[in-house]
């Protein structure tokens, strides 16, 4: 991964998603690595996969 850019609503937890991408960049990770991350979530309120991971899985299926 060479870089990332996010745009979203103020309440869209963009900071958490930037942290995911920044960590991936810092450790020279790949899109495949994002899909393997074990991230925190609240089961009654959300999915076990973050939107960034869903996008990474979609990218992988295109390859």
OpenMM code with the backbone's topology and positions (N, CA, C; nanometers):
from openmm import Vec3, app, unit

residues = "UNK UNK UNK UNK UNK UNK UNK UNK UNK UNK UNK UNK UNK UNK UNK UNK UNK UNK UNK UNK UNK UNK UNK UNK UNK UNK UNK UNK UNK UNK UNK UNK UNK UNK UNK UNK UNK UNK UNK UNK UNK UNK UNK UNK UNK UNK UNK UNK UNK UNK UNK UNK UNK UNK UNK UNK UNK UNK UNK UNK UNK UNK UNK".split()
positions = [
    Vec3(0.0839, -0.1151, 0.0000),
    Vec3(0.0000, 0.0000, 0.0000),
    Vec3(0.0895, 0.1227, 0.0000),
    Vec3(0.0591, 0.2177, -0.0865),
    Vec3(0.1411, 0.3382, -0.0971),
    Vec3(0.0841, 0.4554, -0.0195),
    Vec3(-0.0451, 0.4594, 0.0004),
    Vec3(-0.1077, 0.5706, 0.0711),
    Vec3(-0.2571, 0.5497, 0.0790),
    Vec3(-0.3243, 0.6416, 0.1466),
    Vec3(-0.4689, 0.6308, 0.1625),
    Vec3(-0.5274, 0.7693, 0.1858),
    Vec3(-0.6537, 0.7844, 0.1490),
    Vec3(-0.7247, 0.9089, 0.1706),
    Vec3(-0.8683, 0.8749, 0.2065),
    Vec3(-0.9212, 0.9396, 0.3095),
    Vec3(-1.0577, 0.9136, 0.3535),
    Vec3(-1.1365, 1.0436, 0.3579),
    Vec3(-1.2620, 1.0341, 0.3219),
    Vec3(-1.3554, 1.1449, 0.3331),
    Vec3(-1.4815, 1.0873, 0.3937),
    Vec3(-1.5383, 1.1553, 0.4905),
    Vec3(-1.6595, 1.1023, 0.5507),
    Vec3(-1.7266, 1.2010, 0.6427),
    Vec3(-1.8414, 1.1609, 0.6915),
    Vec3(-1.9199, 1.2401, 0.7840),
    Vec3(-1.8476, 1.2519, 0.9179),
    Vec3(-1.8737, 1.3576, 0.9891),
    Vec3(-1.8096, 1.3823, 1.1182),
    Vec3(-1.8287, 1.2658, 1.2152),
    Vec3(-1.9432, 1.2000, 1.2110),
    Vec3(-1.9720, 1.0901, 1.3030),
    Vec3(-1.9383, 0.9528, 1.2461),
    Vec3(-1.8590, 0.9468, 1.1425),
    Vec3(-1.8311, 0.8197, 1.0752),
    Vec3(-1.7068, 0.7481, 1.1285),
    Vec3(-1.6558, 0.7884, 1.2416),
    Vec3(-1.5377, 0.7270, 1.3021),
    Vec3(-1.4177, 0.7249, 1.2074),
    Vec3(-1.3975, 0.8357, 1.1379),
    Vec3(-1.2878, 0.8458, 1.0423),
    Vec3(-1.1532, 0.8304, 1.1124),
    Vec3(-1.1399, 0.8811, 1.2349),
    Vec3(-1.0116, 0.8717, 1.3068),
    Vec3(-0.9704, 0.7262, 1.3259),
    Vec3(-1.0651, 0.6384, 1.3619),
    Vec3(-1.0327, 0.4964, 1.3793),
    Vec3(-0.9860, 0.4369, 1.2464),
    Vec3(-1.0516, 0.4738, 1.1399),
    Vec3(-1.0163, 0.4180, 1.0086),
    Vec3(-0.8826, 0.4717, 0.9595),
    Vec3(-0.8523, 0.5964, 0.9903),
    Vec3(-0.7209, 0.6514, 0.9563),
    Vec3(-0.6129, 0.5757, 1.0337),
    Vec3(-0.6401, 0.5427, 1.1603),
    Vec3(-0.5435, 0.4663, 1.2398),
    Vec3(-0.5151, 0.3298, 1.1781),
    Vec3(-0.6179, 0.2645, 1.1274),
    Vec3(-0.5996, 0.1341, 1.0622),
    Vec3(-0.5066, 0.1486, 0.9422),
    Vec3(-0.5333, 0.2484, 0.8590),
    Vec3(-0.4516, 0.2675, 0.7388),
    Vec3(-0.3108, 0.3155, 0.7730),
    Vec3(-0.2985, 0.4034, 0.8728),
    Vec3(-0.1663, 0.4518, 0.9132),
    Vec3(-0.0805, 0.3379, 0.9675),
    Vec3(-0.1406, 0.2493, 1.0444),
    Vec3(-0.0678, 0.1337, 1.0966),
    Vec3(-0.0222, 0.0437, 0.9831),
    Vec3(-0.1098, 0.0206, 0.8870),
    Vec3(-0.0749, -0.0620, 0.7713),
    Vec3(0.0412, -0.0001, 0.6942),
    Vec3(0.0378, 0.1308, 0.6749),
    Vec3(0.1469, 0.1993, 0.6051),
    Vec3(0.2771, 0.1924, 0.6844),
    Vec3(0.2697, 0.2145, 0.8154),
    Vec3(0.3893, 0.2148, 0.8995),
    Vec3(0.4617, 0.0814, 0.8942),
    Vec3(0.3861, -0.0271, 0.8950),
    Vec3(0.4466, -0.1606, 0.8940),
    Vec3(0.4598, -0.2187, 0.7529),
    Vec3(0.4506, -0.1314, 0.6525),
    Vec3(0.4638, -0.1731, 0.5118),
    Vec3(0.3690, -0.2870, 0.4798),
    Vec3(0.2479, -0.2768, 0.5300),
    Vec3(0.1475, -0.3800, 0.5082),
    Vec3(0.0858, -0.3723, 0.3692),
    Vec3(0.0085, -0.4731, 0.3395),
    Vec3(-0.0608, -0.4804, 0.2115),
    Vec3(-0.2117, -0.4783, 0.2356),
    Vec3(-0.2870, -0.4724, 0.1285),
    Vec3(-0.4327, -0.4790, 0.1390),
    Vec3(-0.4739, -0.6114, 0.2023),
    Vec3(-0.4033, -0.7177, 0.1705),
    Vec3(-0.4319, -0.8480, 0.2311),
    Vec3(-0.4164, -0.8433, 0.3834),
    Vec3(-0.3178, -0.7683, 0.4319),
    Vec3(-0.2945, -0.7577, 0.5758),
    Vec3(-0.4105, -0.6871, 0.6469),
    Vec3(-0.4712, -0.5907, 0.5821),
    Vec3(-0.5835, -0.5193, 0.6432),
    Vec3(-0.6979, -0.6162, 0.6719),
    Vec3(-0.7248, -0.7060, 0.5793),
    Vec3(-0.8316, -0.8033, 0.5984),
    Vec3(-0.8058, -0.8987, 0.7134),
    Vec3(-0.6802, -0.9155, 0.7527),
    Vec3(-0.6445, -1.0075, 0.8606),
    Vec3(-0.6371, -0.9418, 0.9985),
    Vec3(-0.6531, -0.8103, 1.0054),
    Vec3(-0.6440, -0.7422, 1.1341),
    Vec3(-0.7583, -0.7829, 1.2260),
    Vec3(-0.7265, -0.7961, 1.3536),
    Vec3(-0.8269, -0.8271, 1.4546),
    Vec3(-0.8589, -0.6971, 1.5278),
    Vec3(-0.9691, -0.6337, 1.4898),
    Vec3(-1.0058, -0.5039, 1.5444),
    Vec3(-1.1185, -0.5167, 1.6457),
    Vec3(-1.1268, -0.4209, 1.7359),
    Vec3(-1.2339, -0.4222, 1.8357),
    Vec3(-1.3655, -0.3785, 1.7722),
    Vec3(-1.4753, -0.4288, 1.8288),
    Vec3(-1.6085, -0.3885, 1.7861),
    Vec3(-1.7080, -0.4209, 1.8957),
    Vec3(-1.8272, -0.3650, 1.8845),
    Vec3(-1.9338, -0.3897, 1.9808),
    Vec3(-2.0390, -0.4759, 1.9127),
    Vec3(-2.0466, -0.6047, 1.9456),
    Vec3(-2.1357, -0.6970, 1.8738),
    Vec3(-2.2805, -0.6508, 1.8553),
    Vec3(-2.3477, -0.5945, 1.9574),
    Vec3(-2.4871, -0.5561, 1.9328),
    Vec3(-2.5012, -0.4369, 1.8370),
    Vec3(-2.3942, -0.3606, 1.8210),
    Vec3(-2.4038, -0.2370, 1.7435),
    Vec3(-2.3330, -0.2405, 1.6093),
    Vec3(-2.2474, -0.3371, 1.5854),
    Vec3(-2.1704, -0.3329, 1.4631),
    Vec3(-2.1300, -0.4686, 1.4122),
    Vec3(-2.0646, -0.4640, 1.2994),
    Vec3(-2.0151, -0.5840, 1.2331),
    Vec3(-1.8749, -0.6168, 1.2838),
    Vec3(-1.8358, -0.7436, 1.2810),
    Vec3(-1.6980, -0.7759, 1.3188),
    Vec3(-1.5956, -0.7224, 1.2192),
    Vec3(-1.6416, -0.6844, 1.0998),
    Vec3(-1.5515, -0.6270, 0.9994),
    Vec3(-1.5758, -0.4776, 0.9872),
    Vec3(-1.4684, -0.4000, 0.9989),
    Vec3(-1.4757, -0.2558, 0.9806),
    Vec3(-1.4954, -0.2252, 0.8321),
    Vec3(-1.5422, -0.1063, 0.8018),
    Vec3(-1.5643, -0.0663, 0.6625),
    Vec3(-1.4355, -0.0742, 0.5807),
    Vec3(-1.3227, -0.0446, 0.6432),
    Vec3(-1.1933, -0.0544, 0.5741),
    Vec3(-1.1652, -0.2001, 0.5371),
    Vec3(-1.1972, -0.2922, 0.6274),
    Vec3(-1.1754, -0.4343, 0.5985),
    Vec3(-1.2716, -0.4830, 0.4896),
    Vec3(-1.3929, -0.4351, 0.4904),
    Vec3(-1.4888, -0.4719, 0.3850),
    Vec3(-1.4365, -0.4244, 0.2500),
    Vec3(-1.3837, -0.3029, 0.2466),
    Vec3(-1.3261, -0.2506, 0.1218),
    Vec3(-1.2040, -0.3328, 0.0797),
    Vec3(-1.1215, -0.3737, 0.1748),
    Vec3(-1.0041, -0.4559, 0.1434),
    Vec3(-1.0469, -0.5906, 0.0867),
    Vec3(-1.1507, -0.6507, 0.1443),
    Vec3(-1.2004, -0.7788, 0.0924),
    Vec3(-1.2568, -0.7620, -0.0493),
    Vec3(-1.3251, -0.6511, -0.0741),
    Vec3(-1.3773, -0.6242, -0.2086),
    Vec3(-1.2634, -0.6080, -0.3080),
    Vec3(-1.1577, -0.5391, -0.2652),
    Vec3(-1.0388, -0.5209, -0.3504),
    Vec3(-0.9772, -0.6570, -0.3837),
    Vec3(-0.9651, -0.7426, -0.2824),
    Vec3(-0.9053, -0.8754, -0.3026),
    Vec3(-0.9874, -0.9588, -0.3987),
    Vec3(-1.1196, -0.9485, -0.3922),
    Vec3(-1.2033, -1.0288, -0.4803),
    Vec3(-1.1957, -0.9815, -0.6251),
    Vec3(-1.1516, -0.8580, -0.6466),
    Vec3(-1.1355, -0.8046, -0.7821),
    Vec3(-1.0067, -0.8543, -0.8477),
    Vec3(-0.9127, -0.8994, -0.7662),
    Vec3(-0.7810, -0.9395, -0.8171),
    Vec3(-0.7844, -1.0757, -0.8817),
] * unit.nanometer
topology = app.Topology()
chain = topology.addChain("A")
for resn in residues:
    res = topology.addResidue(resn, chain)
    for name in ("N", "CA", "C"):
        topology.addAtom(name, app.Element.getBySymbol(name[0]), res)
